[in-house]
């Protein structure tokens, strides 16, 4: 995936869409936890940066917490 185009796409998302992207990226990053250079970690960094740019760090935190409390959420997001 082209990280620059991913970053550009993030800027156009509504907050509710960004919330789902955060959840999806957290799930992908967890799935590749043993691979420190996996692209999923870069994507997660980009969604955090977009949340921070908007002043919505709490949106990131809530999405991350949801995945941690309800890991089955990943099944639907990664299917």
Biopython code that builds the backbone (N, CA, C, O; Angstrom):
import numpy as np
from Bio.PDB.StructureBuilder import StructureBuilder

atoms = [
    (1, "UNK", "N", (0.849, -1.183, 0.000)),
    (1, "UNK", "CA", (0.000, 0.000, 0.000)),
    (1, "UNK", "C", (0.889, 1.239, 0.000)),
    (1, "UNK", "O", (1.925, 1.269, 0.665)),
    (2, "UNK", "N", (0.492, 2.226, -0.725)),
    (2, "UNK", "CA", (1.207, 3.486, -0.767)),
    (2, "UNK", "C", (0.834, 4.294, 0.475)),
    (2, "UNK", "O", (-0.316, 4.703, 0.634)),
    (3, "UNK", "N", (1.811, 4.520, 1.352)),
    (3, "UNK", "CA", (1.537, 5.202, 2.615)),
    (3, "UNK", "C", (1.099, 6.647, 2.406)),
    (3, "UNK", "O", (0.286, 7.163, 3.173)),
    (4, "UNK", "N", (1.623, 7.299, 1.386)),
    (4, "UNK", "CA", (1.242, 8.689, 1.117)),
    (4, "UNK", "C", (-0.232, 8.786, 0.713)),
    (4, "UNK", "O", (-0.939, 9.683, 1.172)),
    (5, "UNK", "N", (-0.695, 7.883, -0.131)),
    (5, "UNK", "CA", (-2.106, 7.913, -0.532)),
    (5, "UNK", "C", (-3.001, 7.519, 0.642)),
    (5, "UNK", "O", (-4.118, 8.022, 0.766)),
    (6, "UNK", "N", (-2.516, 6.623, 1.502)),
    (6, "UNK", "CA", (-3.275, 6.256, 2.699)),
    (6, "UNK", "C", (-3.438, 7.481, 3.597)),
    (6, "UNK", "O", (-4.530, 7.739, 4.105)),
    (7, "UNK", "N", (-2.360, 8.231, 3.791)),
    (7, "UNK", "CA", (-2.410, 9.443, 4.622)),
    (7, "UNK", "C", (-3.397, 10.448, 4.036)),
    (7, "UNK", "O", (-4.184, 11.051, 4.766)),
    (8, "UNK", "N", (-3.353, 10.624, 2.723)),
    (8, "UNK", "CA", (-4.277, 11.555, 2.068)),
    (8, "UNK", "C", (-5.725, 11.116, 2.256)),
    (8, "UNK", "O", (-6.608, 11.944, 2.481)),
    (9, "UNK", "N", (-5.960, 9.829, 2.163)),
    (9, "UNK", "CA", (-7.323, 9.312, 2.328)),
    (9, "UNK", "C", (-7.829, 9.554, 3.744)),
    (9, "UNK", "O", (-8.998, 9.883, 3.940)),
    (10, "UNK", "N", (-6.952, 9.393, 4.729)),
    (10, "UNK", "CA", (-7.348, 9.603, 6.120)),
    (10, "UNK", "C", (-7.881, 11.013, 6.345)),
    (10, "UNK", "O", (-8.830, 11.211, 7.104)),
    (11, "UNK", "N", (-7.276, 11.978, 5.690)),
    (11, "UNK", "CA", (-7.682, 13.371, 5.872)),
    (11, "UNK", "C", (-9.119, 13.620, 5.441)),
    (11, "UNK", "O", (-9.763, 14.544, 5.938)),
    (12, "UNK", "N", (-9.626, 12.808, 4.524)),
    (12, "UNK", "CA", (-10.980, 13.027, 4.008)),
    (12, "UNK", "C", (-12.056, 12.274, 4.796)),
    (12, "UNK", "O", (-13.246, 12.441, 4.526)),
    (13, "UNK", "N", (-11.656, 11.456, 5.756)),
    (13, "UNK", "CA", (-12.624, 10.644, 6.496)),
    (13, "UNK", "C", (-13.359, 11.453, 7.556)),
    (13, "UNK", "O", (-12.804, 12.373, 8.156)),
    (14, "UNK", "N", (-14.609, 11.092, 7.771)),
    (14, "UNK", "CA", (-15.346, 11.616, 8.924)),
    (14, "UNK", "C", (-14.799, 10.924, 10.169)),
    (14, "UNK", "O", (-14.130, 9.896, 10.068)),
    (15, "UNK", "N", (-15.080, 11.484, 11.334)),
    (15, "UNK", "CA", (-14.579, 10.904, 12.586)),
    (15, "UNK", "C", (-15.048, 9.467, 12.783)),
    (15, "UNK", "O", (-14.281, 8.626, 13.251)),
    (16, "UNK", "N", (-16.294, 9.178, 12.434)),
    (16, "UNK", "CA", (-16.808, 7.813, 12.609)),
    (16, "UNK", "C", (-16.061, 6.826, 11.712)),
    (16, "UNK", "O", (-15.810, 5.687, 12.105)),
    (17, "UNK", "N", (-15.711, 7.270, 10.511)),
    (17, "UNK", "CA", (-14.941, 6.414, 9.600)),
    (17, "UNK", "C", (-13.511, 6.243, 10.109)),
    (17, "UNK", "O", (-12.934, 5.159, 10.016)),
    (18, "UNK", "N", (-12.954, 7.308, 10.640)),
    (18, "UNK", "CA", (-11.601, 7.241, 11.194)),
    (18, "UNK", "C", (-11.565, 6.281, 12.381)),
    (18, "UNK", "O", (-10.593, 5.547, 12.556)),
    (19, "UNK", "N", (-12.615, 6.285, 13.192)),
    (19, "UNK", "CA", (-12.708, 5.366, 14.334)),
    (19, "UNK", "C", (-12.592, 3.921, 13.857)),
    (19, "UNK", "O", (-11.862, 3.129, 14.452)),
    (20, "UNK", "N", (-13.304, 3.575, 12.791)),
    (20, "UNK", "CA", (-13.230, 2.206, 12.244)),
    (20, "UNK", "C", (-11.850, 1.915, 11.663)),
    (20, "UNK", "O", (-11.343, 0.801, 11.795)),
    (21, "UNK", "N", (-11.245, 2.901, 11.027)),
    (21, "UNK", "CA", (-9.890, 2.711, 10.506)),
    (21, "UNK", "C", (-8.911, 2.449, 11.648)),
    (21, "UNK", "O", (-8.042, 1.584, 11.540)),
    (22, "UNK", "N", (-9.053, 3.193, 12.735)),
    (22, "UNK", "CA", (-8.175, 2.965, 13.888)),
    (22, "UNK", "C", (-8.339, 1.534, 14.377)),
    (22, "UNK", "O", (-7.351, 0.830, 14.589)),
    (23, "UNK", "N", (-9.582, 1.103, 14.557)),
    (23, "UNK", "CA", (-9.816, -0.268, 15.022)),
    (23, "UNK", "C", (-9.185, -1.283, 14.072)),
    (23, "UNK", "O", (-8.524, -2.225, 14.511)),
    (24, "UNK", "N", (-9.389, -1.091, 12.790)),
    (24, "UNK", "CA", (-8.855, -2.032, 11.794)),
    (24, "UNK", "C", (-7.325, -2.057, 11.835)),
    (24, "UNK", "O", (-6.717, -3.125, 11.774)),
    (25, "UNK", "N", (-6.714, -0.894, 11.937)),
    (25, "UNK", "CA", (-5.249, -0.829, 11.974)),
    (25, "UNK", "C", (-4.693, -1.429, 13.262)),
    (25, "UNK", "O", (-3.630, -2.050, 13.244)),
    (26, "UNK", "N", (-5.392, -1.253, 14.371)),
    (26, "UNK", "CA", (-4.974, -1.891, 15.625)),
    (26, "UNK", "C", (-5.030, -3.402, 15.457)),
    (26, "UNK", "O", (-4.099, -4.105, 15.851)),
    (27, "UNK", "N", (-6.105, -3.903, 14.880)),
    (27, "UNK", "CA", (-6.240, -5.350, 14.658)),
    (27, "UNK", "C", (-5.127, -5.875, 13.764)),
    (27, "UNK", "O", (-4.532, -6.913, 14.055)),
    (28, "UNK", "N", (-4.843, -5.165, 12.678)),
    (28, "UNK", "CA", (-3.780, -5.607, 11.769)),
    (28, "UNK", "C", (-2.424, -5.573, 12.463)),
    (28, "UNK", "O", (-1.601, -6.468, 12.273)),
    (29, "UNK", "N", (-2.197, -4.549, 13.257)),
    (29, "UNK", "CA", (-0.924, -4.432, 13.956)),
    (29, "UNK", "C", (-0.761, -5.549, 14.982)),
    (29, "UNK", "O", (0.329, -6.102, 15.134)),
    (30, "UNK", "N", (-1.833, -5.878, 15.678)),
    (30, "UNK", "CA", (-1.781, -6.986, 16.640)),
    (30, "UNK", "C", (-1.539, -8.312, 15.936)),
    (30, "UNK", "O", (-0.824, -9.172, 16.451)),
    (31, "UNK", "N", (-2.130, -8.476, 14.769)),
    (31, "UNK", "CA", (-1.948, -9.714, 14.006)),
    (31, "UNK", "C", (-0.504, -9.878, 13.537)),
    (31, "UNK", "O", (-0.046, -10.995, 13.299)),
    (32, "UNK", "N", (0.208, -8.762, 13.405)),
    (32, "UNK", "CA", (1.603, -8.797, 12.959)),
    (32, "UNK", "C", (2.557, -8.373, 14.076)),
    (32, "UNK", "O", (3.625, -7.820, 13.814)),
    (33, "UNK", "N", (2.168, -8.634, 15.306)),
    (33, "UNK", "CA", (2.961, -8.191, 16.460)),
    (33, "UNK", "C", (4.388, -8.730, 16.438)),
    (33, "UNK", "O", (5.306, -8.054, 16.903)),
    (34, "UNK", "N", (4.586, -9.910, 15.915)),
    (34, "UNK", "CA", (5.919, -10.510, 15.874)),
    (34, "UNK", "C", (6.773, -10.052, 14.707)),
    (34, "UNK", "O", (7.909, -10.497, 14.544)),
    (35, "UNK", "N", (6.219, -9.162, 13.895)),
    (35, "UNK", "CA", (6.934, -8.666, 12.710)),
    (35, "UNK", "C", (7.153, -7.158, 12.863)),
    (35, "UNK", "O", (6.307, -6.367, 12.447)),
    (36, "UNK", "N", (8.271, -6.760, 13.451)),
    (36, "UNK", "CA", (8.469, -5.335, 13.764)),
    (36, "UNK", "C", (8.478, -4.406, 12.550)),
    (36, "UNK", "O", (8.262, -3.204, 12.702)),
    (37, "UNK", "N", (8.720, -4.930, 11.358)),
    (37, "UNK", "CA", (8.769, -4.076, 10.169)),
    (37, "UNK", "C", (7.526, -4.212, 9.296)),
    (37, "UNK", "O", (7.528, -3.785, 8.141)),
    (38, "UNK", "N", (6.476, -4.799, 9.838)),
    (38, "UNK", "CA", (5.241, -4.969, 9.070)),
    (38, "UNK", "C", (4.626, -3.602, 8.760)),
    (38, "UNK", "O", (4.661, -2.687, 9.583)),
    (39, "UNK", "N", (4.072, -3.486, 7.573)),
    (39, "UNK", "CA", (3.451, -2.237, 7.140)),
    (39, "UNK", "C", (2.297, -1.824, 8.057)),
    (39, "UNK", "O", (1.994, -0.638, 8.184)),
    (40, "UNK", "N", (1.662, -2.799, 8.689)),
    (40, "UNK", "CA", (0.524, -2.495, 9.561)),
    (40, "UNK", "C", (0.914, -1.554, 10.699)),
    (40, "UNK", "O", (0.089, -0.756, 11.145)),
    (41, "UNK", "N", (2.146, -1.632, 11.171)),
    (41, "UNK", "CA", (2.597, -0.738, 12.240)),
    (41, "UNK", "C", (2.716, 0.702, 11.724)),
    (41, "UNK", "O", (2.411, 1.653, 12.444)),
    (42, "UNK", "N", (3.158, 0.851, 10.484)),
    (42, "UNK", "CA", (3.231, 2.186, 9.875)),
    (42, "UNK", "C", (1.834, 2.770, 9.686)),
    (42, "UNK", "O", (1.618, 3.961, 9.911)),
    (43, "UNK", "N", (0.892, 1.932, 9.276)),
    (43, "UNK", "CA", (-0.488, 2.395, 9.097)),
    (43, "UNK", "C", (-1.072, 2.858, 10.426)),
    (43, "UNK", "O", (-1.771, 3.869, 10.489)),
    (44, "UNK", "N", (-0.783, 2.115, 11.481)),
    (44, "UNK", "CA", (-1.274, 2.490, 12.806)),
    (44, "UNK", "C", (-0.684, 3.836, 13.226)),
    (44, "UNK", "O", (-1.385, 4.671, 13.796)),
    (45, "UNK", "N", (0.591, 4.045, 12.948)),
    (45, "UNK", "CA", (1.213, 5.340, 13.248)),
    (45, "UNK", "C", (0.521, 6.469, 12.487)),
    (45, "UNK", "O", (0.314, 7.555, 13.029)),
    (46, "UNK", "N", (0.167, 6.208, 11.239)),
    (46, "UNK", "CA", (-0.491, 7.234, 10.428)),
    (46, "UNK", "C", (-1.890, 7.566, 10.942)),
    (46, "UNK", "O", (-2.283, 8.732, 10.943)),
    (47, "UNK", "N", (-2.646, 6.560, 11.380)),
    (47, "UNK", "CA", (-3.987, 6.871, 11.896)),
    (47, "UNK", "C", (-3.880, 7.629, 13.215)),
    (47, "UNK", "O", (-4.699, 8.505, 13.495)),
    (48, "UNK", "N", (-2.874, 7.299, 14.028)),
    (48, "UNK", "CA", (-2.677, 8.074, 15.260)),
    (48, "UNK", "C", (-2.323, 9.521, 14.916)),
    (48, "UNK", "O", (-2.852, 10.455, 15.520)),
    (49, "UNK", "N", (-1.434, 9.701, 13.954)),
    (49, "UNK", "CA", (-1.037, 11.054, 13.560)),
    (49, "UNK", "C", (-2.238, 11.856, 13.059)),
    (49, "UNK", "O", (-2.340, 13.052, 13.333)),
    (50, "UNK", "N", (-3.144, 11.208, 12.330)),
    (50, "UNK", "CA", (-4.343, 11.903, 11.850)),
    (50, "UNK", "C", (-5.256, 12.274, 13.014)),
    (50, "UNK", "O", (-5.816, 13.370, 13.040)),
    (51, "UNK", "N", (-5.406, 11.373, 13.968)),
    (51, "UNK", "CA", (-6.209, 11.694, 15.157)),
    (51, "UNK", "C", (-5.597, 12.884, 15.896)),
    (51, "UNK", "O", (-6.313, 13.796, 16.309)),
    (52, "UNK", "N", (-4.282, 12.874, 16.061)),
    (52, "UNK", "CA", (-3.593, 13.967, 16.752)),
    (52, "UNK", "C", (-3.733, 15.275, 15.974)),
    (52, "UNK", "O", (-3.939, 16.332, 16.570)),
    (53, "UNK", "N", (-3.623, 15.209, 14.652)),
    (53, "UNK", "CA", (-3.765, 16.410, 13.821)),
    (53, "UNK", "C", (-5.125, 17.060, 14.031)),
    (53, "UNK", "O", (-5.250, 18.285, 14.020)),
    (54, "UNK", "N", (-6.146, 16.221, 14.222)),
    (54, "UNK", "CA", (-7.512, 16.722, 14.433)),
    (54, "UNK", "C", (-7.775, 17.102, 15.887)),
    (54, "UNK", "O", (-8.825, 17.661, 16.202)),
    (55, "UNK", "N", (-6.826, 16.800, 16.776)),
    (55, "UNK", "CA", (-7.059, 17.027, 18.202)),
    (55, "UNK", "C", (-7.997, 15.987, 18.783)),
    (55, "UNK", "O", (-8.694, 16.255, 19.761)),
    (56, "UNK", "N", (-8.021, 14.792, 18.185)),
    (56, "UNK", "CA", (-8.950, 13.725, 18.564)),
    (56, "UNK", "C", (-8.194, 12.495, 19.066)),
    (56, "UNK", "O", (-8.535, 11.369, 18.705)),
    (57, "UNK", "N", (-7.175, 12.702, 19.893)),
    (57, "UNK", "CA", (-6.420, 11.568, 20.408)),
    (57, "UNK", "C", (-7.315, 10.603, 21.175)),
    (57, "UNK", "O", (-7.066, 9.398, 21.200)),
    (58, "UNK", "N", (-8.350, 11.138, 21.795)),
    (58, "UNK", "CA", (-9.277, 10.288, 22.555)),
    (58, "UNK", "C", (-10.005, 9.313, 21.628)),
    (58, "UNK", "O", (-10.320, 8.197, 22.042)),
    (59, "UNK", "N", (-10.273, 9.705, 20.403)),
    (59, "UNK", "CA", (-10.893, 8.810, 19.424)),
    (59, "UNK", "C", (-9.997, 7.585, 19.215)),
    (59, "UNK", "O", (-10.476, 6.452, 19.184)),
    (60, "UNK", "N", (-8.705, 7.827, 19.075)),
    (60, "UNK", "CA", (-7.736, 6.728, 18.927)),
    (60, "UNK", "C", (-7.761, 5.838, 20.173)),
    (60, "UNK", "O", (-7.819, 4.612, 20.075)),
    (61, "UNK", "N", (-7.716, 6.477, 21.344)),
    (61, "UNK", "CA", (-7.703, 5.718, 22.599)),
    (61, "UNK", "C", (-8.948, 4.850, 22.749)),
    (61, "UNK", "O", (-8.855, 3.693, 23.160)),
    (62, "UNK", "N", (-10.116, 5.407, 22.415)),
    (62, "UNK", "CA", (-11.364, 4.650, 22.542)),
    (62, "UNK", "C", (-11.399, 3.466, 21.583)),
    (62, "UNK", "O", (-11.849, 2.381, 21.952)),
    (63, "UNK", "N", (-10.928, 3.668, 20.357)),
    (63, "UNK", "CA", (-10.898, 2.571, 19.383)),
    (63, "UNK", "C", (-9.936, 1.481, 19.843)),
    (63, "UNK", "O", (-10.244, 0.294, 19.735)),
    (64, "UNK", "N", (-8.786, 1.873, 20.350)),
    (64, "UNK", "CA", (-7.787, 0.916, 20.837)),
    (64, "UNK", "C", (-8.344, 0.129, 22.025)),
    (64, "UNK", "O", (-8.199, -1.091, 22.098)),
    (65, "UNK", "N", (-8.983, 0.845, 22.952)),
    (65, "UNK", "CA", (-9.585, 0.194, 24.121)),
    (65, "UNK", "C", (-10.652, -0.811, 23.703)),
    (65, "UNK", "O", (-10.740, -1.900, 24.270)),
    (66, "UNK", "N", (-11.455, -0.451, 22.721)),
    (66, "UNK", "CA", (-12.522, -1.357, 22.276)),
    (66, "UNK", "C", (-11.940, -2.658, 21.741)),
    (66, "UNK", "O", (-12.440, -3.736, 22.061)),
    (67, "UNK", "N", (-10.899, -2.569, 20.939)),
    (67, "UNK", "CA", (-10.273, -3.776, 20.392)),
    (67, "UNK", "C", (-9.677, -4.618, 21.518)),
    (67, "UNK", "O", (-9.774, -5.845, 21.497)),
    (68, "UNK", "N", (-9.063, -3.964, 22.495)),
    (68, "UNK", "CA", (-8.464, -4.706, 23.615)),
    (68, "UNK", "C", (-9.523, -5.392, 24.474)),
    (68, "UNK", "O", (-9.309, -6.507, 24.949)),
    (69, "UNK", "N", (-10.657, -4.737, 24.675)),
    (69, "UNK", "CA", (-11.727, -5.309, 25.498)),
    (69, "UNK", "C", (-12.557, -6.327, 24.735)),
    (69, "UNK", "O", (-13.069, -7.279, 25.323)),
    (70, "UNK", "N", (-12.695, -6.133, 23.432)),
    (70, "UNK", "CA", (-13.510, -7.013, 22.595)),
    (70, "UNK", "C", (-12.706, -7.459, 21.375)),
    (70, "UNK", "O", (-12.959, -6.983, 20.268)),
    (71, "UNK", "N", (-11.741, -8.363, 21.557)),
    (71, "UNK", "CA", (-10.883, -8.766, 20.439)),
    (71, "UNK", "C", (-11.635, -9.394, 19.267)),
    (71, "UNK", "O", (-11.127, -9.415, 18.146)),
    (72, "UNK", "N", (-12.839, -9.905, 19.516)),
    (72, "UNK", "CA", (-13.620, -10.479, 18.416)),
    (72, "UNK", "C", (-14.023, -9.430, 17.383)),
    (72, "UNK", "O", (-14.413, -9.776, 16.268)),
    (73, "UNK", "N", (-13.931, -8.154, 17.744)),
    (73, "UNK", "CA", (-14.204, -7.073, 16.801)),
    (73, "UNK", "C", (-13.309, -7.230, 15.570)),
    (73, "UNK", "O", (-13.712, -6.901, 14.454)),
    (74, "UNK", "N", (-12.104, -7.731, 15.782)),
    (74, "UNK", "CA", (-11.139, -7.884, 14.680)),
    (74, "UNK", "C", (-11.634, -8.852, 13.613)),
    (74, "UNK", "O", (-11.337, -8.679, 12.431)),
    (75, "UNK", "N", (-12.375, -9.852, 14.016)),
    (75, "UNK", "CA", (-12.870, -10.825, 13.032)),
    (75, "UNK", "C", (-13.702, -10.137, 11.962)),
    (75, "UNK", "O", (-13.537, -10.407, 10.773)),
    (76, "UNK", "N", (-14.581, -9.261, 12.376)),
    (76, "UNK", "CA", (-15.428, -8.545, 11.425)),
    (76, "UNK", "C", (-14.679, -7.496, 10.628)),
    (76, "UNK", "O", (-14.981, -7.269, 9.457)),
    (77, "UNK", "N", (-13.704, -6.856, 11.255)),
    (77, "UNK", "CA", (-12.971, -5.786, 10.584)),
    (77, "UNK", "C", (-11.952, -6.300, 9.578)),
    (77, "UNK", "O", (-11.651, -5.623, 8.595)),
    (78, "UNK", "N", (-11.426, -7.482, 9.818)),
    (78, "UNK", "CA", (-10.392, -8.020, 8.938)),
    (78, "UNK", "C", (-10.924, -9.038, 7.942)),
    (78, "UNK", "O", (-10.171, -9.575, 7.129)),
    (79, "UNK", "N", (-12.231, -9.304, 8.009)),
    (79, "UNK", "CA", (-12.823, -10.301, 7.095)),
    (79, "UNK", "C", (-12.942, -9.771, 5.691)),
    (79, "UNK", "O", (-13.417, -10.479, 4.803)),
]
sb = StructureBuilder()
sb.init_structure("model")
sb.init_model(0)
sb.init_chain("A")
sb.init_seg("    ")
for serial, (resi, resn, name, xyz) in enumerate(atoms, 1):
    if name == "N":
        sb.init_residue(resn, " ", resi, " ")
    sb.init_atom(name, np.array(xyz, "f"), 0.0, 1.0, " ", f" {name:<3s}", serial, name[0])
structure = sb.get_structure()
